Amino acid sequence: MLKPLITYYALIAAGYVIVTTILALAPFAATLANQGLSTDKESFVERMSSQHGFDAEEMRDLLAQARHDDRALKRIKSPAEALEWHRYRQIFLTRERITAGAKYWQEHEKIIDDVVDKFGVEAHILIAILGVESYYGERSGDHRVLDALSTLAFQYPPRSSFFRNELEAFLLLAKQHGLDPTEIYGSYAGAMGKPQFISSSYKHYAVAADGDGQADLFNNVADAMASVANYLNKHGWQHNGQITNRTEADGSEWEKALASLNRPVRSEYTAEQLTNLGVKIPQDAAGSDRLGLIKLEAEDGPELWLTHTNFYVLTRYNHSALYAMAVYQLAEAILEEHKR
């Protein structure tokens, strides 16, 4: 009876070891099972699956391929628009960029004329936007859009909701156009193509100039140009309307009227109201219904500028007043170069 008894206790002991081992490995197994995606990414997968019919496993696979983009995080925290005006201006108001803009106008004059006729946005403005955004389509970004948007959507709490919506729009856009989302490159914020449209803008404002129904902002000059014009037109661009005027002011009351440089600059004041605050209204701006006021830091001191509706429209393309001023001044320089 001794041998069977030993065997019996041996089996019990072995069973105990197995059970103990399984219990010990359980947390490790659970960790492996959840290693792929975080809770918020799983919620995003569910959203894409339930609302848009994406295959959940394929979506998990795609998000697992998204790499952390540390450069995107660093650049969104310190964008060029945070520079003082005189430093920001130096980036875009270069002889090289002005000459390239005039040459671009000459090379694509027929396309540009057609777009101007259709949308009522001046040629030099359209060209300047492409010049600022992507150096006329030559520099459209070195961030993989999937990486940038995924990083900002799930690792940048101040604007995570915005970038999750953009990631959603990006994946829908890729699906609609038959594009591989792992192969598309753009800016650190996920802007793409010659005009640097974010995905939601691509959806709402991109135009297929040749009428084929598929706007190609990566390769098609006509589509890119028409899409920029459509964007400005939809936001209230006034054909041949004023954009901005340099001005001066007395005293300090005028500071009450200064607009933020980091939000769309609305035209909120009448010429009379600004005059009463000490702002000098140039003759060519006196008839304007509404005006805004901004202060920019130039190398030799602050500059005051009156802004019109068209300046506000430019700040809808990019919320920075520095951006709008760079577009305006580059456009004026390109126009002068084109006339020579």
C-alpha positions in Angstrom: 0.0 0.0 0.0 3.0 2.3 0.5 3.8 2.7 -3.3 0.2 3.7 -4.4 0.1 6.2 -1.5 3.3 7.8 -2.5 2.0 8.0 -6.1 -1.2 9.6 -4.9 0.6 12.3 -2.9 3.0 12.9 -5.8 0.1 13.5 -8.1 -1.4 16.0 -5.6 1.9 17.8 -5.4 2.3 17.9 -9.2 -1.2 19.3 -9.5 -0.4 21.9 -7.0 2.7 22.9 -8.9 0.7 23.1 -12.2 -2.1 25.2 -10.6 0.4 27.5 -8.9 2.3 27.9 -12.2 -0.9 28.8 -14.1 -2.0 31.3 -11.5 1.5 32.8 -11.5 1.5 33.1 -15.3 -2.1 34.5 -15.5 -1.1 38.2 -15.1 1.7 37.8 -17.6 -0.8 36.2 -20.1 -3.2 39.0 -19.5 -0.5 41.6 -20.1 0.4 39.9 -23.4 -3.3 39.8 -24.4 -3.6 43.6 -23.8 -0.2 44.5 -25.0 -1.5 45.6 -28.4 -3.7 48.6 -27.7 -4.6 50.9 -24.9 -8.2 51.4 -23.7 -8.6 54.7 -25.6 -7.3 53.1 -28.8 -9.7 50.2 -28.3 -12.5 52.7 -28.0 -11.3 54.3 -31.3 -11.4 50.9 -32.9 -14.9 50.3 -31.7 -15.9 53.7 -33.1 -14.4 53.1 -36.5 -16.0 49.6 -36.6 -19.5 50.5 -35.5 -19.8 53.9 -37.2 -17.9 53.3 -40.4 -17.8 49.5 -41.0 -14.1 49.1 -40.6 -12.9 45.6 -39.7 -12.0 45.7 -36.0 -9.0 43.4 -36.3 -7.6 45.2 -39.3 -8.0 48.5 -37.5 -6.2 47.1 -34.5 -3.5 45.9 -36.8 -3.2 49.4 -38.4 -3.0 51.2 -35.1 -0.4 48.7 -33.9 1.7 49.8 -36.9 1.6 53.4 -35.9 4.9 54.5 -34.6 5.4 57.1 -31.8 6.3 60.4 -33.4 8.3 62.4 -30.9 9.1 65.1 -33.4 5.4 65.8 -33.9 4.9 66.2 -30.1 7.9 68.6 -29.9 6.9 70.6 -32.9 3.2 71.1 -31.9 4.5 72.4 -28.5 6.8 75.0 -30.2 5.4 75.9 -33.7 7.0 78.5 -35.9 4.0 80.7 -35.3 5.2 81.2 -31.7 8.2 83.2 -33.1 8.3 86.9 -33.2 7.1 88.4 -36.5 10.6 89.4 -37.8 11.9 85.9 -37.3 8.9 84.2 -38.7 8.9 86.6 -41.8 12.5 85.5 -42.6 11.4 82.0 -43.2 9.0 82.8 -46.0 10.0 86.2 -47.4 13.1 85.1 -49.2 14.3 86.1 -52.7 14.4 82.4 -53.6 10.7 81.8 -52.6 9.5 85.0 -54.4 11.3 84.1 -57.6 10.0 80.5 -57.4 6.5 81.8 -57.0 6.6 84.1 -60.0 8.0 81.1 -62.0 5.2 78.9 -60.8 2.7 81.4 -61.9 4.2 81.5 -65.4 4.3 77.7 -65.7 0.7 77.2 -64.6 -0.9 80.4 -65.8 -3.8 78.8 -67.7 -4.8 76.6 -64.7 -4.5 79.6 -62.4 -6.6 81.8 -64.6 -9.4 79.3 -64.8 -9.4 78.9 -61.0 -9.5 82.7 -60.5 -12.4 83.0 -62.9 -14.3 80.3 -61.1 -13.7 81.2 -57.5 -12.8 84.9 -57.5 -9.7 84.6 -55.4 -6.7 86.5 -56.8 -3.8 84.5 -58.4 -1.0 85.9 -56.3 -2.8 85.0 -53.1 -3.3 81.4 -54.2 0.3 81.0 -55.2 1.5 82.6 -52.0 -0.4 80.1 -49.9 1.1 77.2 -51.8 4.5 78.9 -51.4 4.1 79.2 -47.6 2.5 75.8 -47.1 4.7 73.5 -49.3 7.1 75.6 -51.3 4.8 75.2 -54.3 4.3 71.5 -53.8 7.9 70.6 -53.4 8.0 70.2 -49.6 4.8 68.5 -48.4 6.1 67.1 -45.1 8.3 64.3 -43.7 6.0 62.9 -41.0 4.1 59.7 -41.7 0.5 61.0 -41.2 -0.6 57.8 -39.5 2.2 58.2 -36.9 1.7 61.9 -36.4 -2.1 61.7 -36.0 -2.0 58.6 -33.8 0.7 60.2 -31.5 -1.3 63.5 -31.1 -4.6 61.7 -30.8 -3.5 59.5 -27.9 -0.5 61.2 -26.4 -1.3 64.9 -26.5 -4.2 65.5 -24.0 -4.6 69.3 -24.8 -6.0 68.5 -28.3 -6.5 64.7 -28.2 -10.2 65.0 -29.2 -9.4 67.2 -32.2 -6.7 64.8 -33.4 -8.8 61.7 -32.9 -11.4 63.3 -35.2 -8.6 64.0 -37.7 -7.4 60.5 -37.5 -10.9 59.3 -38.1 -11.2 61.6 -41.1 -7.8 60.5 -42.4 -8.7 56.8 -42.4 -12.0 57.5 -44.1 -10.2 59.6 -46.7 -7.6 56.9 -47.4 -10.4 54.4 -47.7 -12.4 56.6 -50.1 -9.4 57.3 -52.3 -8.0 53.8 -52.2 -4.8 55.0 -50.5 -2.5 53.1 -48.2 -2.6 55.0 -44.9 0.9 53.8 -44.0 2.4 55.4 -47.1 1.1 59.0 -46.8 3.4 61.7 -45.5 2.6 65.2 -44.4 3.2 67.8 -41.7 3.6 67.2 -37.9 -0.1 67.9 -37.5 -1.2 65.6 -40.3 -1.7 68.3 -43.1 -1.2 66.8 -46.5 -0.5 67.6 -50.2 0.4 70.8 -52.0 -2.0 73.0 -50.0 -1.4 71.2 -46.7 -5.0 70.4 -45.9 -5.8 68.5 -42.8 -8.1 65.5 -43.4 -11.4 67.3 -42.4 -10.6 70.2 -44.7 -9.7 67.7 -47.5 -13.2 66.2 -47.0 -15.1 69.5 -47.0 -13.2 71.8 -49.3 -11.1 69.7 -51.8 -12.2 70.1 -55.4 -11.6 67.9 -58.4 -10.9 70.6 -61.0 -11.1 68.2 -63.9 -14.5 66.9 -62.8 -13.5 63.3 -62.1 -14.8 63.4 -58.6 -11.5 62.5 -56.9 -9.6 65.6 -55.8 -5.8 64.8 -55.8 -4.0 67.4 -53.7 -0.8 65.4 -53.8 0.0 65.5 -57.5 -2.6 67.6 -59.4 -1.8 71.3 -59.6 -5.3 72.2 -60.8 -7.0 70.3 -57.9 -4.7 71.9 -55.4 -5.2 75.4 -56.7 -8.9 75.0 -57.0 -9.2 73.6 -53.5 -7.3 76.5 -51.9 -9.6 78.9 -53.8 -12.7 77.0 -52.7 -11.6 77.1 -49.1 -11.1 80.8 -49.1 -14.3 81.4 -51.1 -16.4 79.3 -48.7 -15.0 81.3 -45.7 -16.0 84.7 -47.2 -13.2 85.9 -49.4 -14.0 89.2 -51.1 -12.6 89.5 -54.7 -10.2 92.4 -54.9 -11.0 93.3 -51.3 -8.4 94.8 -49.1 -6.3 92.6 -46.7 -4.3 94.9 -44.4 -2.9 98.4 -44.0 0.0 99.6 -42.0 -1.0 102.3 -39.4 0.1 104.2 -36.3 -1.6 105.2 -33.1 -1.3 107.8 -30.3 -1.6 107.2 -26.6 -2.4 103.7 -25.3 -6.2 103.4 -25.6 -5.7 101.6 -28.9 -4.3 98.6 -27.1 -7.9 97.7 -26.0 -8.6 96.9 -29.7 -5.7 94.6 -30.3 -6.6 91.1 -31.6 -4.9 87.9 -30.4 -2.2 86.8 -32.9 -3.2 83.1 -32.3 -6.9 83.2 -33.2 -8.7 84.2 -36.4 -8.5 88.0 -36.5 -12.0 89.3 -36.8 -12.9 92.8 -38.1 -14.8 94.1 -35.1 -14.4 97.9 -35.1 -15.6 100.7 -37.3 -13.1 103.3 -38.5 -14.7 105.8 -36.2 -14.3 103.6 -33.1 -10.6 103.0 -33.8 -10.1 106.7 -34.5 -11.5 107.5 -31.1 -9.0 105.1 -29.6 -6.1 107.0 -31.2 -5.6 104.8 -34.3 -4.8 106.7 -37.5 -7.0 105.4 -40.4 -5.3 105.6 -43.8 -7.4 107.1 -46.6 -7.8 103.8 -48.5 -9.2 102.1 -45.3 -11.5 104.9 -44.3 -14.5 103.4 -46.2 -14.2 99.9 -44.7 -17.2 98.7 -42.8 -15.2 96.8 -40.1 -11.6 96.7 -39.2 -9.3 94.7 -36.9 -6.0 95.7 -35.3 -2.9 93.7 -34.7 0.6 94.4 -33.4 3.6 92.6 -34.8 7.2 92.7 -33.5 9.5 93.8 -36.2 13.3 94.0 -35.9 13.2 97.8 -35.4 10.2 97.8 -33.1 6.4 97.0 -33.1 4.3 97.5 -36.1 0.5 98.2 -36.1 -1.7 96.9 -38.9 -5.3 97.3 -39.7 -7.0 94.1 -40.9 -9.9 93.6 -43.2 -12.3 90.7 -43.9 -9.8 89.0 -46.3 -7.2 89.0 -43.5 -9.7 87.2 -41.3 -10.3 84.7 -44.1 -6.5 84.0 -44.3 -6.5 83.3 -40.5 -9.2 80.7 -41.1 -6.7 78.8 -43.2 -4.2 79.0 -40.4 -5.2 80.8 -37.2 -2.0 82.7 -36.8 -1.9 86.4 -37.8 1.8 85.9 -38.5 0.8 83.3 -41.1 -1.8 85.6 -42.8 0.7 88.4 -42.9 3.4 86.2 -44.4 0.9 85.1 -47.1 0.0 88.7 -47.8 3.5 90.0 -48.1 4.7 87.0 -50.1 1.8 87.5 -52.4 2.6 91.2 -52.9 6.2 90.4 -53.7 5.3 87.6 -56.1 2.8 90.0 -57.9 5.6 92.6 -58.3 8.0 89.9 -59.6 5.3 88.7 -62.0 4.8 92.1 -63.5 8.4 92.6 -64.4 
